Amino acid sequence: MSKMKPRTLSGFMELLPAQQVLFDRMKQILASTYQLYGFTPLDTPLIEASEVLLAKGGGETEKQIYRFTKGDADLSLRFDLTVPLAKYVALHYSDLSFPFRRYQIGKVYRGERAQRGRYREFYQADIDIIGDGKLDISNEAEIPSVIYQTFTALGLRRFKIRVNNRKVLGGLFSLFGLGDQATDVMRAVDKLEKIGRDKVIQILTEDCAVAAEAAGALLDTLEAADPMAALEGLRGKDALLDQGIEELSTVVRYMGAFGVPQDHFAVDLTIARGLDYYTGTVYETVMTDHPEIGSICSGGRYDNLAEYYTDKQLPGVGISIGLTRLFYVLEEQGLLNQSLLTAPADVLILPMTEDLGPAITLATQLRAASLRAQLYNEPKKFKAKISYADKLGIPYVIFLGEDEVAAGAASIKEMATGQQQSVPFDQVPAYLLQRVAPMAQGKPIQENNDD
């Protein structure tokens, strides 16, 4: 029989065991941090009816979606976590309490061209706060706090949360006589960081027919060294701009009270995000030492989450972390903490007697003490057994032969140093816990110490 060559589809990520442990640790930290802020977990189906996922219809989404039929059903894999959330809230509206705060960490699928760090199957980690009719602006100030706590808990130190308000941009466009071209102007402004001021002005003047003077004045404001001072000087000149300035000022004021240090956020008037979606505060988070990576967490305020499923007004604010891409980037930059304990067990027990009873009893006692214990009963040579522990990075090995059983003490070898010690059975759990606990501590991301 011919053998099929094993392969993984392009754009789909598979990790080796140690990497998977680090990835799962990141997921656990995200979940526990989100829970600190009162977000409840949610898990929506991977597969939905195509008409539900494509309620908004058309565009790039329909080109990228994985769509198939099963019998008479027209089905699709979810391409993000926001559309399923909208369906969920509309469907369960009468059973939910508002504001509804949910987090979801799950896989999504997009049939786009696979590139370095961009996958067709990838994890997103989202949080959203959904209001019923109204949603207080303090929620928009709390989101950066969640971002800060999340990345700090992961081990990142050098990152910055950039904040803006879409009403500020809309008001500025109107003030400079660009209201009718707002969408095109915003698309051009969104490219400012990538292509620079001169090329953006060229796009504005040549493609968008914006007067050179208006284009220059707009960019002068957007790139002001002190954005809030520049905005304060424009108060009273446009109603929408005034509303945006007030909202942005409130968010900035509350962020400090929410525990976000000033050196970890900045007002950036060039941030636009989701041209047709976000309506208030918007966020982008970048790694200070790696701006070329782009945003590692983004989101903002929107007016009506579920407008395609219900007539109820459901405003919200949320963010999304592309977890698979972030993990890829961190690994590529050498920022994953390789010293973190990623072994599947804390201790490997090697029975060296025909009667396995004492070894099984000891393993049971260790597990009762929350130690991860693995029994190795395979008929391999002693060297192969030690090599097994070494390859997996298991920090301790227990030898249990006739002498140890008779003496009521285990021979424990520390793999890193080669030191071996005899420890009475009843003291083994405490002995190992004291030594293993520090190894399990630490964060999955480890940046350079140079500031």
Disulfide bonds with the S-S distance in Angstrom:
none
